[in-house]
Amino acid sequence: MTCSSVLSPSIRPRSHFHVHRGRLLMAFCLTAVLSLSVHAVMLQAFDVPYPSAQISSPLPDMVNNAIAVWVAIWLFAHMRRTWPHRSRSVHAGIVFLLLCGLNETLRGWFMNGYCTSTRGWLFFAIMAVPAMLFYAATAVAAALVERFAKPRRMFHCAALAVSVLIGLVAFPLVSWGKGTVFAVFGEMVSGGGWCQLPYGINVLAPAYLTFVEPAFACLICCALASPSLCKNGAGRVAQFTLLTLALKKQLLMALFYAVYTPLPFGAALLSMGQFSLEAAVLGAATALGWAYARNGIPTTKPASSGVAPAP
């Protein structure tokens, strides 16, 4: 009989979330500041250009969307094992909120509105809707795959097929939605924005404060995923860093940006790479912070809920 089989199902998931709260709060604050500082320092101190050039191919978005969907399905399936007594609709809602948070939906709306005009708040709220519909579709797809693709091989095949399908369909639909919004409401931000480099405290302060959104989403993601990650410390950090990059659609973005923009390869790689590095630091620091907050607390294996093993 294994250790997990003698534990009460109601205790197993709860014991996993036991942490030293003081350690967790300290690690969370350091993670948020350190992660955003990567982008801020590269942008302001080293004059790395902001990635504003247009990508000439739909391939990068399609691939990054497909990877994000696949990892979201993986996360959903493991969430069902770690937290089996909640409904699939609850888990789907959590995946949706995590995708919105990791991709800075509220933060992007606030900072873009803050840096433009009063009508900019409404414009950027509407502009966020197409991406949020993609996140909602991803969460629903994850629930359906986990529900109906029970055998291991079927689960893998279904996850791959659904990821590719959503990746192919999402790009034209999201692009069309944003284009339509801009065509109808674009005059709301026709004057441009007032936030200009070098940023002062009036821009940096709200930028750091609102970074709580992706940092908190990353922390929750780590708490839910960590029981199913590698038990080795370095391997666990590496796995969660890759998971964070994938869900933030930054896993291959720097390379794609360097290939599919007219900028010199090195300059383009650094330009988008500042956001990829920010995401990597966010994932790695969150994993290390969670391990630090859990240090000395007994660990348990995730409960079995009868779902197919995730990839």
C-alpha positions in Angstrom: 0.0 0.0 0.0 1.4 3.4 -1.0 1.6 6.4 1.2 -1.1 8.2 -0.8 -3.5 5.3 -0.6 -3.8 5.6 3.2 -4.4 9.3 3.3 -7.9 10.7 3.3 -8.9 12.1 -0.2 -10.1 15.3 1.5 -6.7 15.8 3.2 -4.4 15.0 0.2 -5.1 18.1 -1.9 -5.3 20.4 1.1 -2.0 19.3 2.5 -0.3 20.2 -0.7 -1.3 23.8 -0.3 0.2 24.1 3.2 3.0 26.7 3.1 4.9 29.1 5.3 2.9 32.2 4.5 5.6 34.7 5.4 8.1 33.0 3.2 5.5 32.8 0.4 4.7 36.5 0.6 8.4 37.5 0.6 9.1 35.2 -2.4 6.1 36.5 -4.3 7.1 40.1 -3.9 10.7 39.4 -4.9 9.5 37.4 -7.9 7.2 40.1 -9.2 9.9 42.8 -8.8 12.7 40.7 -10.3 10.7 39.5 -13.3 9.4 42.9 -14.4 12.8 44.5 -13.8 14.3 42.2 -16.5 12.2 44.0 -19.1 12.5 47.4 -17.5 16.3 47.3 -17.2 16.8 46.0 -20.7 14.4 48.7 -22.1 15.6 51.7 -20.1 19.2 50.9 -19.1 20.4 49.0 -22.2 18.2 50.6 -24.8 16.9 47.3 -26.1 14.1 48.4 -28.5 10.4 47.6 -27.8 9.2 44.9 -30.2 6.8 47.0 -32.3 7.6 45.7 -35.8 4.9 43.6 -37.5 5.4 39.9 -38.0 5.1 39.0 -41.6 3.7 35.4 -41.1 0.7 33.9 -39.2 2.9 30.9 -38.3 4.3 32.2 -35.0 0.9 33.0 -33.6 -0.5 29.7 -34.7 2.4 27.7 -33.2 2.4 29.6 -30.0 -1.4 29.3 -29.6 -1.2 25.5 -30.3 1.5 25.1 -27.7 -0.4 27.1 -25.1 -3.6 25.0 -25.7 -1.6 21.8 -25.3 0.0 22.9 -22.1 -3.4 24.1 -20.8 -4.9 20.7 -21.5 -2.0 19.1 -19.6 -2.5 21.5 -16.7 -6.3 20.8 -16.6 -5.8 17.0 -16.5 -3.2 17.2 -13.7 -5.5 19.6 -11.8 -8.2 17.0 -11.9 -5.7 14.6 -10.2 -4.5 17.1 -7.6 -7.9 18.6 -6.8 -10.4 15.9 -7.8 -13.4 16.9 -5.8 -14.2 20.0 -7.8 -16.3 20.0 -10.9 -14.9 20.3 -14.4 -16.6 23.7 -14.8 -14.7 25.0 -11.8 -11.4 23.7 -13.2 -12.2 25.2 -16.6 -12.9 28.5 -14.9 -9.6 28.3 -13.1 -7.7 27.6 -16.4 -9.5 30.5 -18.1 -8.5 32.9 -15.3 -4.9 31.6 -15.2 -4.6 32.2 -19.0 -6.0 35.7 -18.6 -3.8 36.5 -15.7 -0.6 35.1 -17.1 -1.1 37.0 -20.4 -1.8 40.2 -18.4 -5.3 40.9 -19.6 -6.2 43.3 -16.8 -2.8 44.7 -16.6 -2.6 45.4 -20.4 -6.0 47.1 -20.3 -5.1 49.2 -17.3 -1.6 50.3 -18.5 -2.8 51.0 -22.1 -5.8 53.0 -20.8 -3.6 54.8 -18.3 -1.1 55.8 -21.0 -3.7 57.1 -23.5 -6.9 59.0 -22.9 -10.2 58.5 -21.0 -11.8 56.8 -24.0 -8.7 54.6 -24.2 -10.0 52.6 -21.2 -13.1 51.5 -23.2 -11.2 50.9 -26.4 -8.6 48.5 -24.8 -11.4 46.8 -22.8 -13.1 45.9 -26.1 -9.7 45.0 -27.7 -9.2 42.4 -25.0 -12.4 40.5 -25.8 -11.1 38.4 -28.8 -8.1 37.1 -26.8 -10.4 36.3 -23.8 -12.7 34.3 -26.1 -9.6 32.3 -27.2 -8.7 31.6 -23.5 -12.3 30.6 -22.8 -12.3 28.2 -25.8 -9.0 26.7 -24.6 -10.5 26.1 -21.1 -13.6 24.4 -22.6 -11.5 22.3 -24.9 -9.3 21.2 -22.0 -12.4 20.1 -20.1 -13.8 18.2 -23.1 -10.5 16.4 -23.9 -10.1 15.3 -20.3 -13.7 14.2 -20.0 -14.0 12.1 -23.2 -10.5 11.0 -24.1 -9.9 8.5 -21.2 -7.3 6.0 -22.5 -3.8 7.3 -22.4 -3.1 7.1 -26.1 -6.5 8.7 -27.0 -5.8 11.5 -24.5 -2.5 12.3 -26.2 -4.0 12.2 -29.7 -7.0 14.2 -28.7 -4.8 16.8 -26.9 -2.6 17.2 -30.0 -5.4 17.4 -32.5 -7.4 19.9 -30.4 -4.3 22.0 -29.9 -3.4 22.2 -33.5 -7.1 22.9 -34.5 -7.5 25.8 -32.1 -4.0 27.1 -33.0 -5.0 27.2 -36.7 -8.5 28.7 -36.1 -7.7 31.1 -33.3 -5.2 33.3 -35.3 -7.6 34.4 -38.1 -10.5 34.8 -35.7 -8.6 36.8 -33.1 -7.0 38.9 -35.8 -10.3 39.6 -37.5 -11.9 40.5 -34.1 -9.1 42.9 -33.2 -9.1 44.4 -36.7 -12.9 44.9 -36.6 -12.6 46.6 -33.2 -9.8 48.9 -34.3 -11.8 49.8 -37.5 -14.9 50.7 -35.5 -13.4 52.3 -32.3 -9.8 53.2 -33.4 -10.5 56.9 -33.3 -10.7 56.6 -29.5 -6.9 56.3 -29.4 -6.0 58.3 -32.5 -4.0 60.8 -30.5 -1.5 58.1 -29.3 -0.2 57.8 -25.8 1.7 60.0 -23.4 4.0 57.3 -21.8 7.4 57.9 -23.4 10.9 56.5 -22.7 12.6 57.0 -20.4 9.7 56.1 -18.0 9.4 58.1 -14.8 7.9 57.0 -11.5 4.4 57.9 -12.8 4.7 55.0 -15.3 7.0 52.6 -13.4 4.9 52.6 -10.2 1.6 51.4 -11.8 3.6 49.1 -14.1 5.1 47.3 -11.1 1.9 47.3 -9.0 -0.2 45.8 -11.9 2.4 43.1 -12.4 0.8 41.5 -9.4 -1.7 40.0 -11.9 0.7 37.7 -13.9 2.8 37.0 -10.8 -0.2 35.8 -8.8 -1.6 33.8 -11.7 1.9 32.2 -12.0 1.9 31.4 -8.3 -1.5 29.7 -8.5 -0.4 27.8 -11.6 2.7 26.5 -9.7 0.7 25.5 -6.7 -1.7 23.4 -8.9 1.0 21.9 -11.2 3.8 21.2 -8.8 2.5 17.8 -7.5 2.9 16.5 -11.0 6.2 18.0 -11.9 9.6 16.4 -11.6 10.6 15.6 -8.0 14.2 16.8 -8.6 14.6 20.4 -7.6 16.4 21.6 -10.7 14.1 19.6 -13.0 11.0 21.0 -11.3 12.2 24.5 -11.9 13.1 23.8 -15.5 9.7 22.2 -16.2 7.7 25.0 -14.6 9.8 27.6 -16.4 8.9 25.9 -19.8 5.3 25.7 -18.7 5.2 29.4 -17.9 6.8 30.3 -21.2 4.3 28.1 -23.1 1.2 29.5 -21.4 2.5 33.1 -21.9 3.1 32.2 -25.6 6.8 33.1 -25.3 8.4 29.7 -25.7 9.5 30.3 -29.3 8.4 33.9 -29.7 11.8 35.5 -29.6 13.1 33.2 -32.4 10.0 33.7 -34.5 10.2 37.5 -34.1 13.8 37.5 -35.2 13.0 35.4 -38.3 9.7 37.0 -39.4 10.4 40.7 -38.9 12.5 43.1 -41.1 14.8 44.0 -38.2 18.3 42.6 -38.0 18.3 39.1 -36.5 20.3 40.0 -33.3 18.3 43.2 -32.6 15.0 41.4 -33.1 16.0 38.5 -30.9 16.9 40.9 -28.1 13.8 43.0 -28.7 11.3 40.2 -28.1 13.8 38.3 -26.0 13.3 40.8 -23.1 9.7 39.5 -22.7 10.7 35.9 -23.1 13.4 36.3 -20.5 10.9 38.1 -18.2 8.5 35.1 -18.5 11.4 32.7 -17.9 12.5 34.5 -14.7 8.8 34.7 -13.6 8.4 30.9 -14.0 11.8 30.0 -12.4 11.5 32.4 -9.5 7.9 31.3 -8.8 9.0 27.6 -8.7 11.9 28.4 -6.4 9.7 30.6 -4.2 7.1 27.9 -3.9 9.7 25.3 -3.0 11.1 27.8 -0.4 7.6 28.3 1.1 7.0 24.6 1.2 10.4 23.7 2.7 9.9 21.6 5.8 6.3 20.8 5.1 5.4 17.1 4.4 4.6 16.4 0.7 2.0 13.9 -0.6 1.3 12.5 -4.0 -1.8 13.8 -5.9 -5.0 11.9 -5.5 -6.2 9.6 -8.2 -9.5 10.7 -9.9 -9.6 8.1 -12.6 -8.7 10.5 -15.4 -6.3 9.5 -18.1 -2.6 10.3 -17.3 -1.7 13.6 -18.8 1.2 14.0 -21.3 
